Amino acid sequence: MLRVSELSLSYGANPVLERVSMEVEDGEFVSLVGPSGSGKSTVLRAVIGLQARSAGQIELTIGQREVGFLFQDDALLPWRYAVENVALGLRLRGMARHAALDRAEEWLQRVGLKGLGGRYPRELSGGQRKRVALAQVLALEPQLLLMDEPFSALDAITRARLSQDLLRFVEARGMSVLLVTHDLEEALAMSDLVYLLSRGPSARIAGQYPVPIPRPRDVIKARAHAAFGPLLERIWQNLSHEVATTSKTEAEWGAYSTGL
């Protein structure tokens, strides 16, 4: 469904990504992990056309209208009710107001927010706002869902519940997902495949790890699977190497720049 081939990207004269290649198959859940500042979010922005690439190809077998994007911040309009926020994308696509609001109410119920459609975002908890944002995206019924650290600001219990709800929706509809996350356990518990991005600048794919845990998947029980611990340790060791290399490089640059 999505193929990124030899993607290179720079911010002016500063290289960010170098020859990054990865794929998301139809119905596959893929995660991208890596050190902070390596360019994980930049990959997502390049996929949806918000970031120009220097070289390489991005191929989608679907149209841009079939791609949904869940940002790290919920990005809800504070002056609109929750149900109006969910209906917004539907209205922009030409759906009549009454039909859009009806579908928005259905999706709020599906994400566990029945009866809360008449509240403003400020009247909702962080987890509830994230559910509204999720309903807003899923109401458009995308075939490919891109997510940039969507649950990072939530407490552990809310994060686990929302992750499981999302996984249930994805599995039931055969959606494809590309998730950017710093949480290795979250990546393994939810994904079929995990890519590790190396440190920047000029970050590249440093590892590719299939996750042999059967579906349907439970994000808590998945952690007890025999393959989970060894795979987590393997990715953690490789990620730690990237972080250690980054720290060394920064220390060397600091010493050089101060003349020490």
C-alpha positions as CSV (number, residue, x, y, z in Angstrom):
1,M,0.0,0.0,0.0
2,L,2.9,2.3,0.8
3,R,6.5,2.0,-0.5
4,V,9.2,4.5,0.5
5,S,12.3,4.0,-1.7
6,E,15.7,5.6,-1.2
7,L,14.2,8.7,0.5
8,S,16.7,11.4,1.2
9,L,15.7,14.8,2.7
10,S,17.4,17.9,4.0
11,Y,16.4,21.1,5.8
12,G,18.4,23.5,3.7
13,A,22.0,22.4,3.9
14,N,21.4,20.1,6.8
15,P,20.8,16.4,5.9
16,V,18.0,14.7,7.8
17,L,17.3,11.4,6.0
18,E,19.5,9.4,3.7
19,R,18.2,6.6,1.4
20,V,15.4,5.5,3.7
21,S,13.4,2.5,2.3
22,M,10.4,0.9,4.0
23,E,7.1,-0.6,3.1
24,V,3.6,-1.0,4.6
25,E,1.6,-3.8,3.1
26,D,-2.2,-4.0,2.7
27,G,-3.6,-4.6,6.2
28,E,-0.2,-4.4,7.9
29,F,0.6,-2.5,11.1
30,V,4.1,-1.1,10.9
31,S,6.0,1.0,13.5
32,L,9.0,3.3,13.1
33,V,11.2,3.8,16.1
34,G,14.5,5.6,16.6
35,P,16.5,8.1,18.6
36,S,15.0,11.6,19.3
37,G,15.7,13.9,16.4
38,S,16.4,11.1,13.9
39,G,13.6,12.2,11.5
40,K,10.8,9.8,12.3
41,S,8.1,12.4,12.0
42,T,9.7,13.8,8.9
43,V,9.1,10.5,7.2
44,L,5.4,10.8,7.9
45,R,5.3,14.4,6.7
46,A,7.0,13.4,3.5
47,V,4.5,10.6,2.9
48,I,1.5,13.0,3.0
49,G,3.3,15.7,1.1
50,L,4.0,18.2,3.8
51,Q,7.8,17.9,3.4
52,A,9.6,18.0,0.1
53,R,12.1,15.3,-0.5
54,S,15.6,15.7,-2.0
55,A,15.6,12.3,-3.7
56,G,13.8,9.0,-3.7
57,Q,10.3,7.9,-4.4
58,I,7.1,7.6,-2.3
59,E,4.5,5.3,-3.9
60,L,0.9,4.9,-2.7
61,T,-1.5,2.4,-4.2
62,I,-4.4,4.6,-2.9
63,G,-5.3,8.2,-3.2
64,Q,-4.4,10.9,-0.7
65,R,-8.1,11.0,0.4
66,E,-7.7,7.4,1.6
67,V,-4.9,8.4,4.0
68,G,-5.7,9.5,7.6
69,F,-3.2,11.3,9.8
70,L,-3.4,11.3,13.6
71,F,-1.1,14.0,15.0
72,Q,0.6,14.1,18.4
73,D,-1.6,17.0,19.4
74,D,-5.3,16.4,19.1
75,A,-5.7,19.7,17.0
76,L,-9.4,20.0,17.8
77,L,-11.2,23.3,17.2
78,P,-11.9,24.7,20.7
79,W,-15.0,26.6,19.7
80,R,-16.8,23.5,18.3
81,Y,-18.5,20.7,20.1
82,A,-16.9,17.2,20.1
83,V,-19.5,15.9,17.6
84,E,-18.9,18.9,15.3
85,N,-15.1,18.3,15.4
86,V,-15.7,14.7,14.4
87,A,-18.0,15.8,11.6
88,L,-15.6,18.4,10.2
89,G,-13.7,16.2,7.8
90,L,-16.9,14.7,6.5
91,R,-18.4,18.1,5.9
92,L,-15.2,19.2,4.1
93,R,-15.7,16.2,1.8
94,G,-19.2,17.4,0.9
95,M,-21.4,15.3,3.2
96,A,-24.6,17.0,4.2
97,R,-24.6,18.5,7.8
98,H,-27.3,16.2,9.2
99,A,-25.7,13.0,7.8
100,A,-22.2,14.1,8.9
101,L,-23.4,14.8,12.5
102,D,-25.2,11.4,12.6
103,R,-22.1,9.6,11.5
104,A,-20.0,11.6,14.0
105,E,-22.3,10.5,16.8
106,E,-21.9,6.9,15.7
107,W,-18.1,7.2,15.8
108,L,-18.1,8.9,19.2
109,Q,-20.1,5.9,20.5
110,R,-17.6,3.5,18.9
111,V,-14.7,5.1,20.7
112,G,-16.5,5.1,24.0
113,L,-17.8,8.7,24.2
114,K,-21.5,8.2,23.9
115,G,-23.4,11.2,25.2
116,L,-20.3,13.5,25.2
117,G,-20.8,14.9,21.7
118,G,-22.2,18.2,23.1
119,R,-19.1,19.0,25.1
120,Y,-16.3,21.4,24.1
121,P,-12.7,20.1,24.0
122,R,-11.9,22.0,27.2
123,E,-14.7,20.0,29.0
124,L,-13.0,16.7,28.1
125,S,-10.1,14.9,29.7
126,G,-6.9,14.3,27.7
127,G,-7.9,10.7,26.9
128,Q,-11.3,11.8,25.8
129,R,-9.9,14.5,23.5
130,K,-7.6,11.9,22.0
131,R,-10.6,9.6,21.4
132,V,-12.4,12.5,19.7
133,A,-9.4,13.0,17.4
134,L,-9.3,9.3,16.7
135,A,-13.0,9.3,15.8
136,Q,-12.5,12.3,13.6
137,V,-9.9,10.4,11.5
138,L,-11.7,7.0,11.5
139,A,-15.0,8.5,10.5
140,L,-13.3,9.2,7.1
141,E,-12.7,5.5,6.8
142,P,-9.0,5.7,5.6
143,Q,-7.3,2.7,4.2
144,L,-3.9,3.9,5.5
145,L,-3.6,5.5,9.0
146,L,-0.4,7.5,9.8
147,M,0.1,8.3,13.5
148,D,2.8,10.5,15.0
149,E,3.2,9.7,18.8
150,P,-0.6,9.9,19.2
151,F,-0.7,8.6,22.8
152,S,2.5,10.1,24.3
153,A,0.8,12.6,26.5
154,L,-1.6,10.1,28.1
155,D,-1.2,8.2,31.4
156,A,-0.3,4.5,31.2
157,I,-3.8,3.1,31.8
158,T,-5.5,5.4,29.3
159,R,-2.8,4.8,26.8
160,A,-3.2,1.0,27.0
161,R,-7.0,1.2,26.7
162,L,-6.9,3.6,23.8
163,S,-4.2,1.5,22.0
164,Q,-6.4,-1.6,22.4
165,D,-9.4,0.2,21.1
166,L,-7.5,1.4,18.1
167,L,-6.1,-2.1,17.4
168,R,-9.6,-3.5,17.5
169,F,-10.8,-1.0,14.9
170,V,-7.7,-1.6,12.7
171,E,-7.9,-5.4,12.8
172,A,-11.7,-5.4,12.2
173,R,-11.4,-3.2,9.1
174,G,-8.1,-4.5,7.7
175,M,-6.6,-1.1,7.8
176,S,-2.9,-0.4,7.2
177,V,-1.0,1.6,9.8
178,L,2.3,3.4,10.1
179,L,3.0,4.5,13.7
180,V,5.9,6.7,14.8
181,T,6.6,6.1,18.5
182,H,9.4,6.3,21.1
183,D,7.8,3.4,23.1
184,L,9.4,0.1,22.0
185,E,6.9,-2.0,24.0
186,E,4.0,-0.2,22.3
187,A,5.5,-0.8,18.9
188,L,6.0,-4.5,19.5
189,A,2.6,-5.0,21.2
190,M,0.8,-3.5,18.2
191,S,2.9,-4.1,15.1
192,D,3.5,-6.8,12.5
193,L,6.8,-5.1,11.6
194,V,9.1,-2.6,13.3
195,Y,11.7,-0.4,11.6
196,L,14.5,1.2,13.5
197,L,15.8,4.5,12.2
198,S,19.4,5.3,13.0
199,R,20.7,8.5,14.6
200,G,20.8,11.7,12.6
201,P,21.9,13.6,10.7
202,S,21.5,11.5,7.5
203,A,19.4,8.9,9.3
204,R,18.9,5.6,7.6
205,I,17.0,2.4,8.3
206,A,19.3,0.5,10.8
207,G,17.1,-2.5,11.4
208,Q,13.9,-4.3,10.4
209,Y,12.1,-6.6,12.8
210,P,9.1,-8.8,12.0
211,V,6.9,-9.4,15.1
212,P,5.7,-13.1,15.2
213,I,2.8,-12.6,17.5
214,P,-0.6,-13.8,16.2
215,R,-3.7,-11.7,15.7
216,P,-6.2,-10.7,16.9
217,R,-3.8,-9.0,19.3
218,D,-4.2,-7.9,22.9
219,V,-1.7,-5.1,23.8
220,I,-1.2,-6.4,27.3
221,K,-1.2,-10.1,26.7
222,A,1.2,-9.7,23.8
223,R,3.9,-8.8,26.2
224,A,3.7,-12.3,27.7
225,H,4.3,-13.9,24.3
226,A,7.6,-15.9,24.1
227,A,8.9,-13.8,21.3
228,F,8.2,-10.5,22.9
229,G,11.1,-10.3,25.5
230,P,13.9,-11.4,23.2
231,L,12.8,-9.2,20.4
232,L,12.4,-6.2,22.7
233,E,15.9,-6.8,24.1
234,R,17.3,-7.0,20.5
235,I,15.8,-3.8,19.4
236,W,16.7,-2.0,22.7
237,Q,20.3,-3.0,22.3
238,N,20.4,-1.7,18.7
239,L,18.6,1.5,19.7
240,S,21.0,2.0,22.7
241,H,23.9,1.7,20.3
242,E,22.4,4.5,18.1
243,V,21.8,6.7,21.2
244,A,25.3,6.0,22.5
245,T,26.8,6.9,19.2
246,T,24.7,10.1,19.1
247,S,25.9,11.1,22.6
248,K,29.5,10.5,21.6
249,T,29.2,12.5,18.5
250,E,27.6,15.4,20.4
251,A,30.3,15.3,23.1
252,E,33.0,15.3,20.5
253,W,31.4,18.2,18.6
254,G,31.0,20.2,21.9
255,A,34.6,19.7,22.7
256,Y,35.6,20.8,19.2
257,S,33.4,23.8,19.1
258,T,34.7,25.1,22.5
259,G,38.3,24.4,21.7
260,L,38.8,21.8,24.4
